[in-house]
Amino acid sequence: MQYRTLGRTGVQVSTLVLGAMNFGKLGRTTQDEVTAMVDAALAGGINLIDTADMYGQGESEELVGKAVAGRRDDIVLATKATMPIGDERNHQGSSRRWLVTALDDSLRRLGVDHIDLYQIHRWDPRTSDEETLSVLTDLRRAGKIRYFGSSTFPAYRVVQAQWAARENHLGRYVTEQPNYSILQRGVEAHVLPVTEQYGLGVLVWSPLASGWLSGAIREGREVTTSRSAFLPQRFDTAIPANRAKLDAVERLAAVADEAGLTMIQLALGFVTAHPAVTSAIIGPRTLDHLHSQLAAADTVLSADVLDAIDAVVAPGVDLAPHEKNDTPPSLLDAAQRRR
């Protein structure tokens, strides 16, 4: 396992992060299975675990909390807030009213007295940067969080938040968590240059592109991944964007074979090769998945392999831009364009 400094915090973190989205109902994992995966991840050198309050509506945090009990000080623990919890309209977002409550709930579920990295899961257009940064700064001063970061923010929102922190003498986001893989390279054009400029740590999610780069999805095979069961439209190869992904996967498989690598090693080695990236978040559902991903921990891709990847998917290109989750609201809501 390799280790890098998380932005300018001085904290050393592993280049692979154990993501907990599949812990619980979504991944059909039990407490014993989660504990076994946490044990294996720590034994393999991973020291950062990333979860969120909305994963299983709190279930993931509870499972992680029980799995890390007794060894909390050896783990950099990260969670997230802002996504809806239940049906109550104010149980979401990044207002002071909600974040204070959401953090206390997360601390209780995790069974800890502080979070190392507390992240805003998505930019909340209804709440000002000043409001959000103010409460996060207060929570840090209270000792409930050590650092705070953002997740899936468009580049201009990353810049705006840094400006608001400086203008209002508030704490700033020290990390960003973008969607980044060989198939989704758009952040190379805008988000990653900004995070480098501001010295943010970068924890990338979905480096295996929801399983497309796991080696399980190939031409002529039936797609039977767990993700395809509840997001079938993202795996229907009759859809042009999905066809483009499958064509790219076939060409990338040839690149991996030529280099003597698995598809997982190619995919994880690619994202961790970018100088702006600190770590890649892996989201195993089983112990076998975890071991196959840990095998990529020390993968370093040669310049020739990186050039071959560029020839398949060009730098800065998203093969499925509609899946990025960072489209500005002004493009999603026609009313905001036609007032």
C-alpha positions in Angstrom: 0.0 0.0 0.0 1.2 3.5 -0.8 0.4 6.6 1.4 0.0 10.2 0.5 -0.7 13.4 2.4 -4.3 14.4 2.4 -4.1 17.9 0.8 -2.3 20.2 3.1 -3.6 18.6 6.3 -0.5 16.6 7.1 -2.6 13.5 7.5 -1.2 10.4 5.8 -3.8 8.3 4.1 -3.7 5.1 2.0 -4.1 5.4 -1.8 -7.0 3.0 -1.6 -10.0 4.0 0.6 -12.6 1.5 1.9 -16.0 2.9 0.8 -19.0 1.7 2.7 -21.9 2.4 0.3 -22.5 -1.3 -0.1 -22.6 -2.0 3.6 -26.1 -3.1 4.6 -29.2 -3.4 2.6 -27.9 -2.1 -0.7 -25.1 -4.6 -0.8 -27.0 -7.3 1.2 -24.1 -7.4 3.6 -24.3 -8.5 7.3 -22.4 -7.2 10.2 -20.1 -10.2 10.2 -19.3 -9.6 6.5 -18.7 -5.9 7.0 -16.4 -6.6 10.0 -14.5 -9.2 7.9 -14.0 -6.6 5.1 -12.9 -3.9 7.5 -10.4 -6.4 9.1 -9.0 -7.4 5.7 -8.8 -3.7 4.5 -6.9 -2.7 7.6 -4.6 -5.7 7.3 -4.0 -4.7 3.7 -2.8 -1.2 4.7 -6.0 0.8 4.2 -6.4 3.4 6.9 -9.3 5.5 5.6 -12.9 4.4 5.7 -15.6 6.5 3.9 -19.3 6.3 4.6 -22.3 8.6 4.6 -25.5 9.1 6.6 -27.7 8.4 3.5 -26.1 4.9 2.8 -29.0 2.7 3.9 -30.5 5.7 5.8 -27.8 5.3 8.5 -27.4 1.5 8.4 -23.9 1.8 6.8 -22.7 4.1 9.6 -24.0 1.7 12.2 -22.2 -1.3 10.6 -19.0 0.6 10.3 -19.2 1.8 13.8 -19.4 -1.7 15.2 -16.7 -2.9 12.9 -14.2 -0.3 14.0 -15.0 -0.4 17.7 -11.8 -0.7 19.8 -9.5 0.6 17.1 -10.9 4.0 16.3 -7.6 5.8 16.8 -5.9 3.8 14.0 -8.5 4.8 11.4 -9.1 8.1 9.5 -12.9 8.1 9.6 -14.9 10.0 7.0 -18.7 10.4 6.6 -21.0 12.7 4.6 -24.3 14.7 5.0 -26.8 16.7 3.0 -28.6 14.0 1.1 -32.2 13.4 2.2 -32.8 11.3 5.3 -36.5 10.3 5.4 -39.3 12.3 4.1 -39.2 15.4 6.3 -38.3 18.4 4.0 -35.7 19.9 6.4 -33.8 16.6 7.0 -31.5 17.3 4.1 -29.3 20.1 2.8 -26.4 22.0 4.3 -28.1 24.5 6.6 -26.9 25.0 10.1 -30.2 23.6 11.4 -29.7 20.3 9.6 -26.0 19.8 9.8 -25.8 20.1 13.6 -28.5 17.4 13.9 -27.1 15.2 11.1 -23.6 15.2 12.6 -24.9 14.3 16.1 -26.9 11.4 14.5 -23.8 10.2 12.6 -21.6 10.3 15.7 -24.2 8.3 17.6 -24.5 5.7 14.8 -20.8 5.4 14.4 -20.3 5.2 18.2 -17.5 7.8 18.2 -17.0 11.3 19.6 -15.5 12.9 16.5 -15.3 12.5 12.7 -11.9 13.0 11.0 -13.3 14.2 7.7 -16.9 15.5 7.4 -18.0 16.0 3.8 -20.9 17.9 2.2 -22.2 15.1 0.0 -23.6 17.5 -2.7 -23.6 21.2 -3.2 -26.9 22.6 -1.9 -28.0 25.5 -4.1 -30.6 26.6 -1.4 -27.9 27.3 1.2 -25.2 30.0 1.0 -21.5 29.0 1.3 -21.3 31.3 4.3 -24.0 29.5 6.2 -22.5 26.1 5.6 -18.9 27.0 6.2 -19.9 28.9 9.4 -21.5 25.8 11.0 -18.7 23.5 9.8 -16.1 25.9 11.3 -18.1 25.9 14.6 -18.3 22.1 14.6 -14.6 21.8 14.1 -13.9 24.3 17.0 -16.2 22.2 19.2 -14.0 19.1 18.5 -16.8 17.1 16.7 -14.9 17.1 13.4 -11.3 17.5 12.5 -11.6 18.6 8.9 -14.3 19.2 6.4 -14.6 18.7 2.6 -16.9 18.7 -0.4 -18.2 16.0 -2.7 -19.1 16.2 -6.4 -18.9 20.0 -6.5 -18.6 21.6 -9.9 -15.3 23.4 -10.3 -16.8 26.9 -10.0 -18.5 25.9 -6.7 -15.1 24.7 -5.3 -13.7 28.1 -6.2 -16.6 30.0 -4.8 -16.4 28.1 -1.5 -12.7 28.9 -1.2 -13.4 32.5 -1.8 -16.3 32.6 0.7 -14.0 31.0 3.4 -11.3 33.6 2.9 -13.8 36.5 2.6 -15.6 35.6 5.8 -12.6 34.3 7.8 -14.0 30.8 8.0 -12.6 27.3 7.8 -12.3 26.0 4.3 -12.9 22.7 2.5 -9.7 20.7 2.5 -10.8 17.9 0.2 -13.0 17.2 -2.8 -14.6 13.9 -3.7 -15.3 13.8 -7.5 -16.5 11.0 -9.8 -13.4 9.9 -11.8 -12.5 6.9 -13.9 -11.1 6.0 -17.3 -14.6 6.2 -18.7 -15.5 9.5 -16.9 -12.5 11.9 -17.4 -14.3 15.3 -17.4 -12.9 16.3 -14.1 -9.5 16.4 -15.6 -10.5 19.5 -17.6 -11.9 21.6 -14.7 -12.2 20.1 -11.2 -8.7 18.6 -10.8 -6.8 21.7 -11.9 -8.8 23.7 -9.4 -8.1 21.2 -6.5 -4.4 21.3 -7.4 -4.4 25.1 -7.3 -6.0 25.2 -3.8 -4.1 22.3 -2.4 -7.2 20.1 -1.8 -6.9 16.4 -1.1 -8.9 14.4 -3.7 -10.7 11.1 -2.9 -12.2 9.9 -6.2 -15.4 7.8 -6.2 -16.5 5.1 -8.7 -13.0 4.5 -10.1 -14.3 1.2 -11.5 -17.2 3.1 -13.2 -20.0 1.2 -11.4 -18.4 -2.1 -12.3 -17.8 -1.4 -16.0 -14.0 -1.6 -15.3 -14.1 -4.6 -13.0 -13.6 -7.2 -15.7 -17.1 -8.6 -15.2 -18.7 -6.7 -18.1 -17.5 -7.8 -21.5 -18.9 -8.1 -25.0 -21.2 -11.1 -25.4 -21.7 -11.6 -21.7 -24.9 -11.1 -19.8 -24.6 -8.2 -17.3 -25.3 -9.6 -13.9 -23.6 -7.1 -11.6 -25.5 -6.0 -8.5 -25.5 -2.4 -9.7 -27.2 -3.4 -12.9 -30.1 -4.9 -11.0 -31.3 -1.5 -9.7 -29.8 0.8 -12.4 -30.6 -1.2 -15.5 -30.7 1.9 -17.8 -26.9 2.4 -17.1 -26.1 -1.0 -18.5 -28.5 -1.4 -21.4 -26.1 -1.5 -24.4 -28.9 -0.4 -26.7 -28.4 3.0 -25.3 -25.6 4.8 -27.2 -23.6 6.0 -24.2 -23.6 2.5 -22.8 -22.5 1.1 -26.2 -19.6 3.5 -26.2 -18.6 2.4 -22.7 -18.7 -1.3 -23.7 -16.6 -0.5 -26.9 -14.1 1.3 -24.7 -14.0 -1.6 -22.2 -13.1 -4.0 -25.0 -10.2 -1.9 -26.1 -9.1 -1.3 -22.5 -9.1 -5.0 -21.9 -6.6 -5.4 -24.7 -4.4 -2.7 -23.1 -4.6 -4.5 -19.7 -3.7 -7.9 -21.3 -0.7 -6.4 -23.1 0.6 -4.9 -19.9 -0.1 -8.1 -17.9 -2.6 -6.3 -15.7 -6.2 -7.0 -14.6 -8.8 -4.5 -15.5 -9.1 -3.5 -11.8 -5.3 -2.8 -11.7 -5.6 -0.8 -14.9 -8.5 1.2 -13.6 -7.2 1.9 -10.1 -3.7 2.5 -11.3 -5.0 5.0 -13.8 -6.8 7.3 -11.3 -4.1 7.2 -8.7 -1.5 8.1 -11.3 -3.0 11.6 -11.7 -0.9 14.1 -9.6 -4.1 15.8 -8.2 -5.5 12.5 -6.8 -4.8 11.4 -3.3 -6.8 8.2 -3.1 -9.3 6.1 -4.9 -12.4 4.9 -3.0 -13.2 1.2 -3.6 -16.7 0.0 -2.7 -16.6 -3.8 -2.3 -19.7 -5.8 -1.7 -17.9 -9.1 -0.8 -14.6 -10.1 0.7 -13.5 -11.5 -2.7 -14.3 -8.1 -4.3 -12.1 -6.5 -1.7 -9.1 -8.8 -2.2 -9.2 -8.3 -6.0 -9.1 -4.5 -5.4 -6.4 -4.7 -2.8 -4.3 -6.5 -5.3 -4.1 -3.2 -7.2 -2.7 -1.2 -4.3 0.8 -1.0 -5.6 0.0 -0.8 -9.3 2.0 1.9 -11.1 1.2 2.3 -14.8 4.0 3.1 -17.3 3.8 6.1 -19.6 3.2 3.7 -22.5 0.1 2.2 -20.8 -1.2 5.7 -19.9 -0.8 6.8 -23.5 -2.7 3.7 -24.7 -5.5 4.6 -22.3 -5.6 8.1 -23.7 -6.0 6.6 -27.2 -9.2 4.8 -26.0 -10.7 7.7 -24.0 -9.3 11.1 -24.6 -8.2 13.3 -21.6 -11.1 15.4 -20.2 -13.8 13.3 -21.9 -16.9 11.8 -20.2 -18.4 8.9 -22.1 -21.6 9.3 -20.0 -21.8 12.9 -18.9 -25.4 12.5 -17.7 -24.2 10.2 -15.0 -21.9 12.7 -13.3 -24.2 14.2 -10.7 -22.6 17.6 -10.8 -24.7 19.3 -13.5 -25.6 22.8 -12.4 -29.3 23.2 -11.4 -29.6 25.9 -14.1 -29.3 23.2 -16.7 -31.6 20.8 -15.1 -34.5 23.2 -14.3 -36.0 24.9 -17.4 -37.6 27.5 -15.2 -34.1 28.8 -14.2 -33.3 29.5 -17.8 -36.6 31.1 -18.8 -37.7 33.5 -16.1 
